[in-house]
Amino acid sequence: MNLRHIIIFLLSLSVLAGCKKDDLSDVDLMMEGDPIIDIDDYVAIGSEWALEAGGVTEPEEGLGYFWTLKGIVDENDTTDVFRFKFGDETGKYRLRCTAFCEGYYDNPTTKYVNVIDTLFNTSLYIGEIPGMQVFIDPRDGREYRYVTVGGTDWFITNLAYKGAGLSYLENSVMWSVLGGYYTYDEIMSSEYEGGAICPEGWHVPTEEDWATLALSFTSETGGEDSGKEYFGVSSALMADALFCGEKIWEYSPDCEPGNESGFSALPGGYHSMGEFIGFSEYAVFWSADAYENGGLYHYIYYTDSDLKISYGTGDFRANVRCVRNSGN
């Protein structure tokens, strides 16, 4: 390579280096942190919200946020507090908060919110139940539907008394969908008249009550040591229900919901060690009978046709169905 070629090559490198330097000065930066959307996963129709943006830590100067809520607020809303109201239409809504600043890439966070109607057989649809009747809890005015099986009246929805317990995901609207999740100590507390959390005239079902229910649909039983108490009965207890338009039970060909009993079990899962577990897979209900340092409970698992038995202690939380002698 002669001197002329070397000089041209060096000049070319100098030009390229200058171009790269100029290009880098035009590249936008990445923000630190992400926008936070502080709203429940499930909310009620007609509910009003006021959300304050935050979450991005860098940059500090010149930072702004804008909001969109598809189908309700489609234009960018850049107010400090995003105020809006859901209408009367149920469904899944896309909510987006985007952080923006000159010299930085836009930084969006998206959350999908389920808007539900808590009226019976709306967002949660279990169908028409033959022989269903209505009881109103005088403590809070809440309605419960019930059916009669083997001379016993059974709630077909989970107890939702707010004197104790948690709602699913601690979303307030879910009290009306899956009821409360209670510890054994909460449901049997002496602070309730009669020593249990159910309304006056009703009680938490005993093992005798569970036997009356299950033996109306099977004659095969197993001992507690086997972990299975009533064989082949789960299908008759499971509601073929829809929640937000989708089947609430996971599918299994080994145990499809039939609900011949009208009991209408829903797979709300359970709560243990600070988290909700098993939604769409487990339905778990307390018995009044004590065991060890806690109490017995019965559960349905979506792949198993047997109604099983176990026990929970401490902070283990499950749902409650209330019962009474028919005709009371």
C-alpha positions in Angstrom: 0.0 0.0 0.0 1.5 3.4 -1.0 1.5 6.6 1.0 -1.5 8.0 -0.9 -3.7 5.0 0.0 -2.6 5.1 3.6 -3.6 8.8 3.9 -7.0 8.1 2.3 -7.6 5.2 4.7 -6.7 7.2 7.8 -9.0 10.1 6.7 -11.8 7.6 6.2 -11.4 6.3 9.7 -11.4 9.8 11.1 -14.7 10.6 9.3 -16.3 7.4 10.5 -15.3 8.1 14.1 -16.8 11.5 13.8 -20.0 10.1 12.5 -20.3 7.6 15.3 -19.7 10.3 17.9 -22.4 12.4 16.4 -24.8 9.4 16.2 -24.3 8.6 19.9 -25.2 12.1 20.9 -28.6 11.6 19.2 -29.4 8.3 20.9 -32.2 8.4 23.6 -31.5 7.1 27.0 -33.3 4.5 29.0 -35.2 5.4 32.1 -34.7 3.8 35.5 -37.8 2.3 37.1 -41.2 1.7 35.6 -44.5 3.4 35.9 -46.7 1.9 38.7 -50.4 1.3 38.1 -52.1 0.9 41.5 -55.5 -0.6 40.8 -57.1 -4.0 41.7 -57.1 -6.8 39.2 -60.9 -7.0 39.6 -63.2 -4.0 40.0 -66.9 -3.3 40.0 -68.9 -1.8 37.2 -69.5 1.9 37.9 -66.5 2.2 40.2 -64.5 5.4 40.3 -60.7 5.6 40.5 -58.0 8.3 41.0 -54.5 7.0 40.1 -51.4 9.0 40.8 -48.4 8.3 38.5 -45.0 7.3 39.8 -42.3 4.6 39.8 -39.6 6.1 37.5 -36.6 7.2 39.5 -34.4 8.6 36.7 -34.6 11.2 35.2 -36.0 13.5 37.9 -36.2 16.7 35.9 -38.7 17.1 33.0 -40.4 13.8 33.7 -44.1 13.4 32.9 -46.7 10.7 32.6 -49.7 10.1 30.4 -52.6 7.6 30.7 -54.9 5.8 28.4 -57.8 3.4 29.2 -58.9 1.7 26.0 -62.6 2.3 25.3 -63.0 4.9 28.0 -60.1 7.4 27.8 -58.4 6.9 24.4 -56.7 10.3 24.2 -53.5 10.8 26.3 -54.4 12.2 29.7 -51.4 14.0 31.3 -53.0 15.3 34.5 -51.1 14.7 37.7 -54.0 12.4 39.0 -55.8 10.3 36.5 -59.5 10.2 37.4 -62.0 8.0 35.6 -65.1 5.9 36.1 -65.9 2.5 34.6 -69.3 2.2 32.9 -71.9 -0.5 33.2 -70.2 -2.8 30.7 -68.3 -5.8 32.0 -65.1 -7.0 30.4 -61.3 -6.7 30.4 -60.0 -3.2 29.9 -56.4 -2.2 29.0 -55.0 0.5 31.2 -51.6 2.1 30.2 -49.4 4.6 32.0 -46.4 5.9 30.0 -43.5 7.9 31.4 -42.0 10.5 29.0 -39.1 12.9 29.0 -37.1 14.6 26.3 -33.9 12.7 25.5 -35.3 9.4 26.9 -37.3 6.6 25.4 -41.0 6.5 26.4 -41.5 3.9 29.1 -45.0 2.3 29.3 -46.6 0.0 31.8 -49.8 -1.9 30.8 -52.3 -3.6 33.1 -55.5 -5.4 32.2 -58.4 -4.9 34.6 -61.4 -7.1 34.8 -64.6 -5.1 35.3 -67.3 -7.3 36.9 -71.0 -7.2 37.9 -71.6 -8.7 41.3 -75.3 -9.5 40.8 -76.1 -13.2 40.9 -75.5 -15.1 37.6 -73.8 -12.2 35.8 -70.0 -12.0 35.7 -70.0 -15.2 37.7 -72.5 -17.5 36.0 -73.4 -20.8 37.7 -76.7 -21.4 35.8 -80.1 -22.1 37.1 -80.2 -24.4 40.1 -83.4 -26.4 40.7 -85.0 -25.8 44.1 -82.8 -22.8 44.9 -84.1 -20.4 47.6 -82.8 -17.1 49.0 -81.7 -16.2 52.6 -80.7 -12.7 53.7 -78.1 -12.4 56.4 -79.6 -9.9 58.9 -76.1 -8.8 60.0 -75.2 -7.1 56.7 -78.1 -7.6 54.3 -76.1 -9.9 52.0 -78.1 -12.4 50.0 -77.2 -16.1 49.9 -78.8 -18.8 47.7 -79.3 -22.3 49.1 -80.5 -25.7 48.2 -81.8 -28.7 50.2 -79.8 -31.9 50.1 -80.7 -34.9 52.4 -82.8 -32.8 54.7 -80.1 -30.1 55.1 -80.0 -26.6 53.6 -76.7 -25.7 52.1 -75.4 -22.3 50.9 -74.5 -22.6 47.2 -72.2 -19.6 47.5 -69.3 -19.0 49.9 -69.9 -17.1 53.1 -68.8 -13.5 52.6 -69.1 -12.1 56.1 -66.6 -9.2 56.5 -66.3 -9.5 60.3 -63.2 -11.6 59.6 -61.2 -13.1 56.8 -59.8 -11.9 53.5 -61.3 -11.5 50.0 -59.6 -13.1 47.0 -56.4 -11.1 46.2 -57.7 -8.7 48.9 -59.8 -7.1 46.1 -63.0 -5.8 47.8 -65.3 -6.7 44.8 -64.3 -10.4 45.1 -66.2 -10.8 48.4 -69.3 -11.1 46.2 -67.7 -13.6 43.9 -65.7 -16.1 46.0 -66.6 -15.0 49.5 -64.2 -14.9 52.3 -61.1 -16.9 53.1 -61.0 -17.6 56.9 -58.7 -19.4 59.4 -60.2 -22.1 61.5 -59.8 -19.9 64.6 -61.8 -17.1 62.8 -64.7 -19.3 61.9 -65.0 -20.9 65.3 -64.3 -17.8 67.4 -66.3 -17.5 70.6 -67.1 -13.8 69.7 -69.8 -15.1 67.4 -73.2 -16.0 68.9 -73.3 -19.8 69.0 -69.5 -20.0 68.6 -69.3 -19.9 64.8 -69.2 -17.4 61.9 -72.4 -18.4 60.1 -75.7 -16.3 60.5 -78.0 -17.1 63.4 -79.8 -20.4 62.7 -77.0 -21.6 60.5 -73.7 -23.3 61.4 -70.4 -24.4 59.9 -71.0 -27.9 58.6 -69.8 -30.8 60.8 -68.4 -34.1 59.6 -71.9 -35.4 60.0 -73.3 -32.7 57.6 -70.6 -33.4 55.1 -71.4 -37.1 55.2 -75.1 -36.4 54.6 -74.2 -34.4 51.5 -71.7 -36.7 50.0 -73.6 -39.9 50.7 -76.5 -38.6 48.7 -74.3 -39.1 45.6 -72.0 -42.0 46.5 -71.8 -45.0 48.7 -68.1 -45.5 48.6 -66.0 -44.0 51.4 -62.4 -44.1 52.6 -60.8 -43.3 55.9 -59.0 -40.1 56.8 -55.6 -41.8 56.6 -56.0 -42.4 52.9 -56.7 -38.7 52.3 -59.9 -39.5 50.5 -63.2 -39.6 52.3 -65.9 -39.9 49.6 -65.2 -41.5 46.2 -66.5 -40.3 42.9 -68.6 -37.5 44.3 -66.7 -34.4 43.2 -68.5 -34.0 39.8 -71.9 -33.8 41.5 -70.6 -30.9 43.7 -68.7 -28.8 41.1 -70.4 -25.9 39.4 -70.0 -25.8 35.6 -69.5 -22.1 36.0 -68.2 -19.2 33.9 -66.3 -16.3 35.3 -65.8 -13.3 33.1 -66.9 -15.4 30.2 -64.5 -18.3 30.7 -64.7 -21.7 32.4 -63.7 -21.2 36.0 -62.6 -24.8 36.6 -59.5 -26.1 34.8 -60.5 -28.9 32.4 -59.9 -32.5 33.2 -61.6 -35.5 31.5 -61.3 -37.3 34.8 -63.6 -35.0 36.7 -66.0 -32.7 34.7 -68.4 -30.4 36.6 -71.9 -31.8 36.7 -73.4 -30.1 39.8 -76.3 -32.6 40.3 -76.3 -31.6 43.9 -76.7 -27.9 43.3 -73.8 -27.4 45.8 -72.0 -25.3 43.1 -68.4 -25.6 44.3 -66.1 -23.0 42.9 -62.3 -23.4 42.6 -61.3 -20.3 44.6 -58.2 -22.2 46.0 -56.9 -21.4 49.4 -54.6 -18.9 51.2 -51.4 -20.0 53.0 -48.2 -18.4 54.0 -49.3 -15.0 52.8 -50.4 -16.0 49.3 -53.5 -17.2 47.4 -52.9 -20.7 45.8 -54.8 -23.0 43.5 -57.4 -20.7 41.9 -59.2 -22.6 39.1 -57.9 -25.9 40.5 -59.0 -26.3 44.2 -62.3 -25.8 46.1 -61.6 -25.9 49.8 -64.2 -25.8 52.6 -63.9 -25.9 56.3 -65.5 -28.4 58.6 -66.5 -27.4 62.1 -64.7 -30.4 63.5 -61.4 -29.7 65.3 -58.2 -31.7 64.5 -54.7 -31.3 66.0 -54.3 -27.5 66.6 -56.7 -26.6 63.8 -59.6 -28.0 62.0 -60.6 -30.5 59.3 -61.5 -29.3 55.8 -62.8 -31.0 52.6 -61.4 -30.2 49.2 -62.0 -30.9 45.5 -59.1 -31.0 43.1 -59.9 -30.6 39.4 -58.3 -33.8 38.2 -59.7 -36.1 41.0 -63.2 -37.3 41.3 -63.0 -37.9 45.0 -63.9 -35.4 47.8 -60.8 -35.5 50.0 -60.2 -34.5 53.6 -57.2 -32.8 55.3 -56.6 -30.4 58.1 -55.4 -26.8 58.4 -53.7 -24.9 61.3 -52.4 -21.4 61.9 -52.8 -19.0 59.0 -54.3 -21.5 56.6 -57.4 -20.0 55.1 -60.3 -21.7 53.2 -63.9 -20.9 52.3 -67.0 -21.6 54.3 -70.5 -23.0 53.4 -73.2 -22.6 56.0 -75.9 -25.2 56.7 -79.0 -25.7 58.8 -81.7 -28.3 59.2 -84.2 -28.0 56.4 -87.4 -26.2 57.5 -85.9 -24.0 60.1 
